[in-house]
Amino acid sequence: MQDSEEKKIALELLETEKAYVSRLHLLDQIFFAELINEARSGKTIPEDVVKMIFSNISSIYQFHSQFFLPELQKRMENWDSNSRIGDIIQKVAPFLKMYSEYVKNFDKAVELITTWSEKSLPFQELISNIQRREISANLTLQHHMLEPVQRIPRYELLLKDYIRKLSPASLDREDAQKALEMIFTAAKHSNAAIAEMERLQNLWEVYHRLGLEDDIVDPSNELIKEGPIQKISFRHNSTSEKYLFLFNNLLLYCVPKVIHVGAEFQVRSRIDVEGIKVRELNDVEFPHAFLVSGKQRTLELQARSQEEMSDWIKAFQSAIDMKEKRNESFKLAIQGSEGEIHDFSHCQSEELGKRAPQWVRDKLVTMCMRCKEPFNAITRRRHHCRACGYVVCARCSEYKTELQYDRNGPKRVCVKCYIFLTGHLLPDKCHGKNKGILEKESAEISGQSLMCSFLQLLDKNGKASMRGWFVIPRDDPLVLYIYAAPQDVKAHTSIPLLGYQVRDMPQNDTRHVFQLIQSKQIYTLLAETEELKQRWMKAIAQAAHGEEEEDSFDELE
């Protein structure tokens, strides 16, 4: 009588299991046993190295030779009266998780065999001797060690084939299906072990490149992204090469070492992912730039391309999602170009001193943002408040106080932040003084303006005399304010627009020029584009006639 299809597969399982147990016997009872005896009898190879190579092979061999194989043999002998294997595999499946330890150690074991074959001649000779024996079938130790790694997927394939051959009414179908699910779980457990091994190995290599600093090494970390980046210095109007390591809970801001002795990078800053904010910076001078604002430090960075910048922003988003375990999208504020307007008002409330601020760029300010006195290179130089990021003079930033985001001693802060953070009241000569007509902050009114952008003021000969930031405020729509820079707290001058006429310049002038004319007073202005010129002419013409535009003009980005 011909055997059924399912019995043929069950017999194939039995035969392959016998061959597999023979391989396990070779690994455990011959290779491992003889190498461990050599290690104990001489000093050619450490005993610990032999144990690391073979991991838990003894447990795997005992399990298959003393339990699984005997169970299969007994079942096949009584197949006619009990034709099923699902129940047996269900019993053994939980024990297959022991393979995860062996699989996780496999790459390291192969590496040790190669290393010690080169270091120890007795080790090499003993392995070669065993490999030449008939039982080894002219195969290497590494080849035999690969079999346990491949065994669980082999069980999965045989069991799938077995289930396909079962009739719908088979008594073993339910048990076999459940057994397959358990084998699949064991396979996933093994694959997860491989992934975990690779993760730890990659992590350890990163720690070596960073010099194995104690406060960085943490096996629970997961490296999300690393790579070179340009750090923007707006004070010096330049960039310098840096390197970022982004983990699931930490950003390391590093500097490449010129001489790689012990470490490839030096860690400059550690920034917690928790609380980090990232947004794109649309900057004409520094394209592909983005801002990383953390509790410990704020960085303005430049990628090599738009795609690379997007990849970094996505990586930061992934890190925050992992840290907070909830969906929270970034607020990517895409504003302005070189006249980008920032709202720093939030720095005066709950986050002041708790988070590193974004510094206002030096070139966007011509006067102290507190006392409004103009800067110069000798007697009134620029300084940054470490609490709010404003550009202030020395007199307005002669105070120091502790900041939560920086534990390295008191930091320079402006007078306003000092009062807010310490509660100390200081005599203020300007306290209670009404603001002058020019004392409208550029950033504040630009964010609520009918029209704002850079324009060039030309002299009577058509030559450029001054470039400024021009604003028509929404709350004062009949006045044109001119600032030296977009973040200035005081206007350079203002022009009441009522009664002015707007005149386009002759078409033969290739520049985008227009004029404001009232009696003998003439202002000649140069816009960057024709479209911008037309928008300004329309806005000023309406203001000159006392009209207010219903739909506001957007700031030119």
C-alpha positions in Angstrom: 0.0 0.0 0.0 1.3 3.4 -1.0 2.0 5.9 1.8 -0.3 9.0 2.0 1.2 12.4 1.0 1.1 13.7 4.6 2.9 10.5 5.8 5.7 11.1 3.2 6.2 14.6 4.6 6.2 13.2 8.2 8.8 10.6 7.2 10.9 13.4 5.6 10.7 15.3 8.8 12.0 12.2 10.7 14.9 11.6 8.3 16.0 15.2 8.2 15.8 15.2 12.0 18.1 12.1 12.2 20.6 13.8 9.9 20.4 17.1 11.9 21.0 15.3 15.3 24.1 13.7 13.7 25.4 17.2 12.8 24.6 18.4 16.4 26.6 15.4 17.7 29.5 16.4 15.5 29.4 19.9 16.8 28.9 19.1 20.5 30.5 15.7 21.1 33.5 16.1 18.8 34.4 19.7 17.9 33.4 21.2 21.2 34.5 18.3 23.4 37.9 18.0 21.8 38.6 21.7 21.8 37.5 22.1 25.4 39.8 19.3 26.4 42.7 21.0 24.5 41.9 24.2 26.3 41.9 22.6 29.7 45.0 20.5 29.2 47.2 23.2 27.6 47.4 26.9 27.2 46.9 27.1 23.5 43.5 28.6 23.6 41.4 30.0 26.5 38.5 27.9 27.7 36.2 30.9 27.6 36.8 31.4 23.9 35.8 27.8 23.1 32.6 28.3 25.1 31.9 31.5 23.3 32.3 29.8 19.9 29.8 27.0 20.6 27.4 29.0 22.8 24.5 26.8 24.0 25.0 24.0 21.4 25.1 21.3 24.2 21.5 22.3 25.3 20.3 22.2 21.7 21.9 18.8 21.1 20.4 17.3 24.2 17.0 18.6 23.4 16.9 17.1 19.9 18.7 13.8 20.6 16.9 13.0 23.9 13.4 14.4 23.3 12.3 15.5 19.9 13.9 12.7 17.8 12.7 9.9 20.1 9.2 11.4 20.0 9.2 11.5 16.2 10.5 7.9 16.0 7.9 6.6 18.3 5.1 8.3 16.4 6.2 7.1 13.0 6.3 3.5 14.4 2.6 3.8 15.4 1.5 6.0 12.5 -1.3 3.7 11.4 -3.0 4.0 14.8 -2.1 7.7 15.4 -1.4 9.5 12.1 -0.5 13.0 13.2 2.5 15.1 14.2 0.8 18.5 15.1 0.6 17.6 18.8 4.3 16.7 19.0 5.5 19.9 17.4 3.2 21.9 19.7 5.1 20.4 22.6 8.6 21.1 21.3 7.9 24.5 19.7 8.3 26.6 23.0 11.8 25.1 23.5 12.9 26.3 20.0 13.3 29.8 21.5 16.6 28.6 22.9 17.9 29.0 19.3 17.8 32.8 19.7 20.9 32.7 21.9 22.8 30.6 19.4 21.7 32.7 16.4 22.6 35.9 18.1 26.1 34.5 18.8 26.8 33.0 15.4 28.6 35.9 13.7 30.8 36.4 16.7 31.6 32.7 16.8 32.7 32.6 13.2 34.9 35.7 13.8 36.5 33.9 16.8 37.2 30.8 14.7 39.0 33.0 12.1 40.9 35.0 14.7 42.2 32.0 16.7 43.0 30.0 13.6 45.5 32.7 12.9 46.7 33.2 16.5 47.0 29.5 17.6 48.6 26.8 15.4 47.3 23.9 17.8 43.8 25.3 17.5 44.0 25.4 13.7 45.5 21.9 13.5 42.9 20.4 15.7 40.0 21.8 13.7 41.6 20.8 10.4 42.1 17.3 11.8 38.4 16.9 12.6 37.4 18.4 9.3 39.3 15.7 7.5 37.5 12.9 9.3 34.7 11.0 7.5 32.0 12.3 9.8 32.7 15.8 8.7 32.0 15.0 5.1 34.9 17.3 4.0 32.9 20.3 5.2 34.3 23.1 7.4 33.4 23.8 11.1 31.7 27.0 10.0 29.5 25.1 7.5 28.3 22.7 10.2 27.7 25.6 12.6 25.3 27.1 10.1 22.9 24.2 10.3 21.2 25.2 13.6 20.6 28.7 12.2 18.7 27.2 9.2 16.8 24.5 11.2 13.7 26.5 12.4 12.9 27.8 8.9 13.2 24.2 7.6 10.6 23.1 10.2 8.3 25.9 9.0 8.5 24.9 5.4 7.9 21.2 6.1 4.9 21.9 8.3 3.4 24.2 5.7 3.7 21.5 3.1 2.3 19.0 5.5 -0.9 21.1 6.2 -1.4 21.6 2.4 -1.5 17.8 2.0 -4.0 17.2 4.8 -7.6 16.6 3.9 -10.1 19.1 5.2 -11.5 16.5 7.6 -8.2 15.5 9.0 -8.0 15.2 12.8 -4.5 16.7 12.7 -5.4 19.9 10.8 -6.2 22.0 13.9 -3.1 20.8 15.9 -0.9 21.2 12.8 -2.1 24.8 12.2 -1.5 25.8 15.8 1.9 24.1 15.7 2.8 26.2 12.6 1.8 29.4 14.4 4.1 28.4 17.3 7.0 27.6 14.9 6.5 30.9 13.2 6.7 32.7 16.6 10.0 30.8 17.3 11.3 31.9 13.9 10.4 35.5 14.6 12.1 35.2 18.0 15.2 34.0 16.2 15.1 36.8 13.6 14.6 39.3 16.4 17.7 38.0 18.1 19.7 38.5 14.8 18.3 42.1 14.5 19.1 42.8 18.2 22.6 41.5 17.7 23.2 43.7 14.7 21.8 46.7 16.6 24.1 46.2 19.5 27.1 45.6 17.3 26.4 48.8 15.3 25.9 50.7 18.6 29.1 49.5 20.0 31.0 50.6 16.9 29.5 54.1 17.3 30.5 54.3 20.9 34.1 53.4 19.9 34.1 56.2 17.4 33.0 58.5 20.2 35.7 57.4 22.7 33.5 55.2 24.9 32.5 58.1 27.2 30.6 56.7 30.3 27.7 59.1 30.0 27.0 58.1 26.4 27.4 54.3 26.4 23.9 52.8 26.9 22.8 49.5 25.3 19.1 50.7 25.3 19.9 53.5 22.8 19.0 53.1 19.1 20.9 54.9 16.5 18.4 56.6 14.1 20.7 58.7 11.9 24.2 59.9 11.7 26.1 62.1 9.2 28.1 65.3 8.5 26.4 68.7 8.7 27.3 72.3 8.4 26.9 74.5 11.4 25.9 78.1 10.5 27.6 80.9 12.3 25.6 84.1 11.6 28.0 86.1 13.6 30.8 85.3 11.2 28.5 84.7 8.2 30.2 81.3 7.6 29.7 77.6 8.1 31.9 74.9 9.7 31.8 71.1 9.4 30.2 69.2 12.3 28.8 65.7 12.7 25.5 64.5 14.2 24.6 61.3 15.9 20.8 61.1 16.5 19.6 58.4 18.9 16.1 57.6 20.1 16.6 59.8 23.2 19.7 61.9 22.6 21.4 64.1 19.9 25.1 64.3 20.0 26.6 67.3 18.3 30.2 66.5 17.5 33.4 67.8 15.9 35.5 65.5 13.7 39.0 65.0 15.2 42.0 65.9 12.9 44.0 63.1 14.5 42.1 59.9 15.2 43.7 58.7 18.4 41.2 56.7 20.5 38.1 58.4 19.1 37.0 59.7 15.7 34.8 62.5 17.1 34.7 64.9 20.0 31.3 65.4 21.6 30.5 69.1 21.9 26.9 69.0 23.1 24.4 66.5 24.3 20.8 67.5 23.6 17.8 65.6 24.9 15.3 64.5 22.2 12.5 65.2 24.7 11.4 68.7 24.1 13.3 69.1 20.8 11.8 71.3 18.1 12.8 71.4 14.5 11.8 73.6 11.6 13.0 74.6 8.2 14.8 77.9 7.7 14.1 79.5 4.3 17.4 81.4 4.0 18.6 82.8 0.7 22.2 83.0 1.8 22.2 79.5 3.4 19.9 77.2 1.4 18.7 73.8 2.8 19.1 75.2 6.4 17.1 74.0 9.4 16.8 74.8 13.1 17.2 72.3 15.9 16.0 73.8 19.2 16.6 71.7 22.3 16.6 72.4 26.0 20.4 72.4 26.2 21.2 74.1 23.0 19.8 75.5 19.8 21.6 74.8 16.5 21.2 76.4 13.0 22.4 73.7 10.5 22.8 73.5 6.8 22.4 70.2 4.8 24.0 69.6 1.4 20.7 69.3 -0.4 16.9 69.8 0.0 16.6 66.0 0.1 19.2 65.6 2.8 17.5 68.3 4.9 14.2 66.6 4.6 15.8 63.3 5.7 17.2 64.9 8.8 13.8 66.5 9.7 12.1 63.1 9.2 14.7 61.4 11.4 14.1 64.0 14.2 10.4 63.4 13.8 10.9 59.7 14.2 13.0 60.2 17.3 10.4 62.3 18.9 7.6 59.9 18.0 9.7 57.1 19.6 10.4 59.1 22.7 6.9 60.3 23.4 5.1 57.2 22.1 2.4 59.2 20.4 1.8 60.9 17.1 3.1 64.5 17.3 4.0 66.3 14.1 6.6 69.0 13.9 5.7 72.6 13.5 7.7 73.4 10.5 7.5 77.2 10.3 8.5 78.2 6.8 8.8 81.9 6.9 10.6 84.7 5.3 13.9 84.8 3.4 16.8 86.9 4.6 14.3 89.0 6.4 12.7 86.1 8.3 10.6 87.3 11.2 10.7 85.3 14.4 8.3 85.6 17.3 10.3 85.6 20.5 7.5 86.5 22.8 7.2 82.9 24.1 10.7 83.2 25.5 9.4 85.6 28.1 7.0 83.1 29.6 7.2 79.4 30.6 10.2 78.5 28.5 12.6 81.4 29.4 15.8 80.0 30.8 14.6 76.4 30.5 15.4 76.0 26.8 18.3 77.3 24.7 17.0 80.2 22.7 17.5 80.8 19.0 19.8 83.8 18.7 18.7 86.8 16.7 21.2 87.1 13.8 23.7 90.0 14.2 23.1 91.2 10.6 19.4 91.6 11.3 19.9 94.2 14.0 21.5 97.6 13.9 20.6 98.8 17.5 20.3 97.3 20.9 17.0 95.5 21.2 16.6 96.8 24.8 17.8 100.4 25.0 17.5 101.0 21.2 20.9 102.7 21.0 22.8 102.0 17.7 25.7 99.6 17.7 29.2 100.5 16.6 32.5 98.5 16.4 34.2 100.4 19.3 31.9 101.7 22.1 28.7 99.7 21.7 29.3 96.2 20.5 26.8 93.4 20.1 26.1 90.7 22.7 23.5 87.9 22.9 21.2 87.4 25.9 21.5 83.7 26.8 17.9 83.5 27.9 15.9 85.2 25.1 18.5 85.3 22.3 18.1 89.1 21.7 21.1 91.2 20.5 21.9 93.7 23.1 24.7 96.1 24.1 27.1 95.6 27.0 25.2 98.0 29.3 21.9 96.1 28.8 23.5 92.7 29.4 25.8 93.3 32.4 23.8 90.8 34.4 24.3 87.1 35.1 22.0 84.4 36.4 21.7 80.6 36.4 19.7 79.1 33.5 18.0 75.7 33.8 19.2 74.6 30.3 22.9 75.3 31.1 24.3 74.1 34.4 27.8 75.5 33.8 27.5 78.6 36.0 25.7 82.0 35.6 25.2 83.2 32.1 25.0 86.7 30.6 21.4 87.9 30.2 19.7 91.1 29.3 18.1 93.4 32.0 14.6 92.3 31.1 15.3 88.6 31.4 17.3 89.2 34.6 14.3 90.8 36.3 12.0 88.1 35.0 14.2 85.2 36.1 15.4 86.5 39.5 12.5 88.8 40.6 15.0 91.5 41.4 13.8 95.0 40.6 16.3 97.4 39.1 16.1 101.2 38.7 15.0 101.9 35.1 15.2 105.4 33.9 13.1 104.5 30.9 10.4 102.9 33.1 7.1 104.5 32.4 8.4 106.5 29.4 6.0 106.6 26.5 7.3 105.1 23.3 8.3 107.6 20.6 6.7 107.5 17.2 9.6 105.5 15.8 9.7 102.9 18.6 7.7 100.3 16.9 9.5 96.9 16.9 10.1 95.7 13.4 9.5 92.0 14.1 6.2 92.8 15.9 4.7 95.0 13.2 6.2 93.0 10.3 4.2 90.0 11.5 1.1 92.1 11.4 1.7 94.2 8.4 -0.1 95.1 5.1 3.2 95.0 3.3 6.9 94.5 4.2 10.2 93.6 2.4 13.6 95.0 1.7 13.8 98.0 -0.6 16.8 100.0 -1.8 16.7 103.8 -1.4 18.4 105.6 -4.3 20.0 109.1 -4.4 19.1 111.8 -7.0 21.7 110.3 -9.3 20.1 106.9 -9.2 22.9 105.4 -7.1 22.1 103.2 -4.1 22.3 105.1 -0.8 20.6 102.8 1.8 19.0 99.4 1.9 16.3 99.0 4.5 13.4 97.0 5.8 10.2 98.8 4.7 6.9 98.2 6.6 3.3 99.4 6.3 1.7 98.3 9.7 -1.8 97.1 9.8 -2.5 99.3 12.8 -1.0 102.3 11.2 -1.7 101.9 7.5 -1.0 105.5 6.4 2.7 105.5 7.5 5.7 103.8 5.9 8.3 102.8 8.5 11.9 102.2 7.4 14.2 100.0 9.6 17.9 99.3 9.1 17.3 95.6 9.8 14.2 93.3 10.1 14.7 92.7 13.9 15.4 96.3 14.9 13.2 97.6 17.8 13.2 101.2 16.5 12.6 102.5 13.0 15.3 104.6 11.3 12.6 107.0 9.9 9.0 107.1 8.9 7.1 108.6 6.0 3.4 109.7 6.3 2.0 108.5 3.0 -1.1 110.6 2.8 -1.0 112.9 -0.2 2.0 111.2 -1.9 1.9 110.2 -5.5 3.4 107.0 -6.8 5.2 107.1 -10.2 6.6 104.2 -12.2 10.0 104.9 -13.8 10.5 104.9 -17.6 10.5 101.5 -19.2 14.0 101.8 -20.5 15.3 101.5 -17.0 16.0 97.8 -16.6 15.8 98.0 -12.8 12.6 97.8 -10.8 12.4 101.4 -9.7 9.5 103.6 -8.6 9.1 107.0 -6.9 7.1 108.6 -4.1 6.5 112.3 -4.9 5.0 115.1 -2.8 5.7 118.7 -3.7 9.5 118.9 -3.9 10.1 115.7 -1.8 11.0 112.7 -3.9 11.9 109.2 -2.7 13.3 106.8 -5.4 13.0 103.2 -4.4 14.4 100.0 -6.0 12.6 96.6 -5.5 14.2 93.2 -6.1 11.6 92.0 -8.6 8.9 93.6 -10.9 6.2 91.8 -9.1 7.3 93.2 -5.7 7.5 96.7 -7.2 3.9 96.5 -8.4 2.7 95.3 -5.0 4.4 98.2 -3.3 3.1 100.8 -5.7 -0.5 99.5 -5.2 -0.1 99.5 -1.4 1.4 103.0 -1.2 -1.1 104.4 -3.7 -4.0 103.2 -1.6 -2.4 104.5 1.6 -1.8 107.9 -0.1 -5.5 108.2 -0.8 -6.5 107.2 2.7 -7.7 103.8 1.6 -7.2 100.6 3.6 -6.8 97.3 1.7 -9.3 94.7 2.8 -7.1 91.8 2.0 -3.7 92.2 3.5 -0.5 92.1 1.5 1.8 89.2 2.5 5.4 89.6 3.5 7.6 88.7 0.6 9.2 85.3 1.2 
